Every structure is written in structure tokens, then in C-alpha cells.
Amino acid sequence: MPSKPSTSLGSRRQFLKTSAAFGAGVTFLPSTIIRGADAPSNKLNIALIGTWGRGAAHFGVLKKENVVALCDIDENHLEFGAKTFPNAQKYVDWRKALDQKGLDAVVCCTTDHTHAFISNWALNRNLHVYCEKPLGNCVHEVRVVREHWLKKKGKLATQVGTQRHAIPNFNRVREMVIDGAIGELTDVYAWGNRKIPRPGYLPAQGDPPKHLHYDLWIGPSPMHPYNPGYFAGGPGANCLSWNMFWDFGTGQIGDMGSHVMDLAWNAIDVKLPTSASATGEPFNKDVVPVRMTSSFEFPANDWHGPIKLSWYMGGDMPRSPQGYVDLNKVGHGVMFKGKEGFLVADFASRVLLPYGRNADMAYYKPRSKDKVLPDLGGFQEQWIEACKDPSKKTACDFEYSGNAIETMLLGLIAYRVGKKFKYDGAAGKVLDCPEAQALIARQYRDGWTLDG
Ligand SMILES: NC(=O)c1ccc[n+]([C@@H]2O[C@H](COP(=O)([O-])OP(=O)(O)OC[C@H]3O[C@@H](n4cnc5c(N)ncnc54)[C@H](O)[C@@H]3O)[C@@H](O)[C@H]2O)c1
């Protein structure tokens, strides 16, 4: 296994920054001036890990940079990536890819159970990271990666792959909630209706084909026998073949839950909950539940009092605020409840329902055109820009998205222990339920470390 590198920033990246500043006598210039039109020295050297499926969704943006390393545990998928990036060095083991000299950044599109590993190893090598959602498979992994990045914030750019965040509706929802369209916020209900029931891990079936490095696919998780069913899905949807199994994914929590919670999270300005509770279908030691409801309490902030946030999935749903509003028609949505009404939203649209005797809307003034939140633009492009000038913000950095997924993962723990517990987010400690504390981290196979 490659040794842990030194923590000094890569010399080439320093060159990108210092050469930008040179001649102008300032530390940072606007990116348009820094980069010029396609100047080769202004392109990032990127490693793409996972070169098919979701990985291919990034080809268009990555083609404008230098993709110098490709890594996939499936050699056929590696060849697929190499058709677009013929000059890149090829790897089947991401640990080796991350040690390629001269890298600036990594795009990680692998299975969920390797995300925190790849992200953390990349941060150890002072590489910018774009990681597909979710950031980790358990609370501990998310906390490690988030804390690591916070130490390097301002030097390294991170983004978690919840690209729907760039849909203008995300900003419109935020504006309506924080500007008081529903009065003071009290509750948030988010849900997803996707159901992928599985009885248990797939039984042993045949040997892995030669092009597939199955042991590397299992990676840090406990070994499970090979079955082609884990690889049977189409491009960009194969995650549905493995994400319901505890050792590989977190079901709809890490899948659509990441996107839906982003829509909620963007509008509520919270960090970590003070409690978690959950109920759902009977526990299956192999499979993440299809049907579950989890709830979290958050303290007051500077614009709302204490709030309760709930996540419903697999058929569980919040109660409709009015008979004529059929929430079941919204497959993946969020409902914000305030003292004067409700706002129901999906990714691209929203409906306002003033409610109660005082809901005369006199308390709400839509913001003027010049105060409307600006469009995010391209989501992947926002990360690329921040890699070139890390003083720039990304919308879904490892703090913002880390907090959201840590909360969701606490819900899975509450479901497993069947109890409500109190949580100290600063310390990452469950305060009153040792069984829940024991589920904060997961065990890795020998030879695999999160901090390499
Ligand atoms: N942002 C989105 O809208 C979106 C959409 C689909 C999937 N995703 C996410 O993208 C990720 C990949 O999903 P997918 O459906 O493409 O899955 P997949 O199983 O097809 O995997 C993607 C690629 O990664 C490779 N791979 C798997 N493990 C690897 C490893 N350890 N090292 C190197 N390569 C590895 C696979 O061979 C494949 O080529 C998942 O985490 C999923 O949650 C995000």
C-alpha cells in the first residue's frame, strides 16, 4: 500500500496560483483573468475514479481540463473512459492512482462504501475533491472527512455530487422560507418514494469475469461472495444493484435522500441535530430498510426557533396539510411548516399554502429583484473554478453536505437501535444510548485504512 504523503501543497498547484498572481502584484485575480482562454498551464490535472456509469456524466466538464489518471476496478469500464481520455494513465487500484505525480484534483464516482476513503486519501495528498454523494457510509467516515477538509478549507475545494442544487428552485425555496412566506419555521418534512426491496446479500454465483477486480470492488468492506447481480444495472443506475446492502451503501438515505435533504438543508441553516429517532420495517442485518421514518431536533438559530426535521421513505409519508393537497403525487419532496402556512416543493417547483386565521400574508414581502439569490451556474464548473481559486465557495462542500448526510445516517442508527437518543454534534457522541454509539463507525477488512 502506498505510504502517506507529506502535507505540503503540490508544487504545480502552487505554480497555478503564484503564476496567476505574478505580474499583477496581488494574491488572487478574478478567474477570468487568471486562466485566459484555455492556457494549458491553467488546466487542472485530474484523476477520475470510476470511469463509467456516473463517471461518464462528468466527461463533458472534465474534457476541458487534463484528465491524467483513470481508475476503475472493471477493465472494460477503464477502456470506456480511455476512449474519451486516451492520454491518461490507467489504474485498477485507486490507492495507486492517487499517488500519480502532478495531480491537482480527484473526481470520485465509485461505490458509496469507498467514497470517504478516496476523499480522505485525496485530502491527505492535498488534492481538491469532487465526490459523488453520499460522502460516507457511516457517521464516523463523514466526520473524519469533514474535519479533515475544514483544516484545509480555503486551500482545497470540495463538492459533493448533489448537482440538482444548481436548479434555481433551490434558491427560490430558500428565499421564501427565510423571508417568512410561511411565518416562523417550525417543522420540515422530506420524503422519497423509491423502493428497492432485497431479501439479503446475493448468493455466490460463478467467478468474477477476468476484467473485474472483485476483491478491489469489495475494498474495505467485509468480503461477500461474487454474484453478477451486483453489476447488472445500466450506466448511471448500477448503484441500485448494490446500494441497498449495508456493506456497500445506505439505501435511499445516501441515494435520493442526499438530493432531497439538500433541498431542505439549503433552506434551514442548521448544523447537526441534538437528537435522532426512527421507526420502520423490521430490521434486516443484510439490507437497509425500504420503509422508514426518522426525525431530528435542531436548536434555534438567528432566524428560527428550535425545529424538527423528519425524513420519510419507501411509502412512509408526512400528513397532508389539506385534503386537496396530495403529497403522494410528489415522488421526492419537502414540506416546510411555519406558524402561518406550508411550502411544498420538489426539485424544480414549489407551492405555497398560507394556513390559519392569521395567514393574511401581511408578514411577508417578496424580495426585490436585485436581492434575489443569483443562479449557481454549472455545478461541476463551480468546483473547477474553486480548485483554481480555492477562496471561492462551492455550494455543497464537505461541511455543508457532511452535516446533512451525518444527520441522515444518525437516523439509520436510531432505526437500528429502535430508540430516540440525544446527540452531541460537536463531539460526535451519542449521550444516552451506548448501543447507538457502537454503530457510529464500521469495521474494515484487514489492510484497509481510512487514513492512508
Ligand atoms: N449525482 C447523481 O445524480 C448520481 C446519479 C447516479 C449515481 N450517483 C452516485 O455515483 C456513484 C456511482 O454510481 P453508479 O451507478 O455509476 O455505480 P457503478 O456501480 O456503475 O460504479 C461506477 C463506476 O465505478 C467503478 N468502481 C466501483 N468501485 C470502484 C473502486 N473501488 N475503484 C474504482 N472504480 C470503481 C465501477 O466499475 C463503475 O465503472 C454512487 O455513489 C452513486 O450514489 C450519483
The ligand as a Gaussian input file, in Angstrom:
#p B3LYP/6-31G(d) Opt

LIG

0 1
 N      -25.387000      12.664000      -8.512000
 C      -26.233000      11.848000      -9.085000
 O      -27.292000      12.243000      -9.564000
 C      -25.902000      10.381000      -9.162000
 C      -26.554000       9.548000     -10.091000
 C      -26.172000       8.199000     -10.127000
 C      -25.204000       7.719000      -9.252000
 N      -24.611000       8.584000      -8.371000
 C      -23.583000       8.107000      -7.451000
 O      -22.450000       7.740000      -8.201000
 C      -21.824000       6.607000      -7.639000
 C      -21.654000       5.538000      -8.705000
 O      -22.912000       5.119000      -9.119000
 P      -23.044000       4.229000     -10.463000
 O      -24.480000       3.938000     -10.663000
 O      -22.279000       4.828000     -11.553000
 O      -22.343000       2.882000      -9.930000
 P      -21.427000       1.765000     -10.649000
 O      -21.552000       0.513000      -9.888000
 O      -21.739000       1.722000     -12.116000
 O      -19.972000       2.356000     -10.440000
 C      -19.459000       3.401000     -11.221000
 C      -18.090000       3.029000     -11.761000
 O      -17.166000       2.909000     -10.670000
 C      -16.437000       1.711000     -10.803000
 N      -15.990000       1.310000      -9.471000
 C      -16.713000       0.747000      -8.481000
 N      -15.959000       0.591000      -7.381000
 C      -14.730000       1.082000      -7.689000
 C      -13.500000       1.214000      -6.975000
 N      -13.366000       0.801000      -5.710000
 N      -12.445000       1.777000      -7.591000
 C      -12.541000       2.207000      -8.890000
 N      -13.683000       2.097000      -9.621000
 C      -14.757000       1.558000      -9.027000
 C      -17.410000       0.748000     -11.493000
 O      -16.738000      -0.308000     -12.139000
 C      -18.091000       1.692000     -12.479000
 O      -17.359000       1.801000     -13.673000
 C      -22.684000       6.179000      -6.469000
 O      -22.087000       6.593000      -5.286000
 C      -23.997000       6.892000      -6.673000
 O      -24.593000       7.261000      -5.436000
 C      -24.945000       9.885000      -8.322000

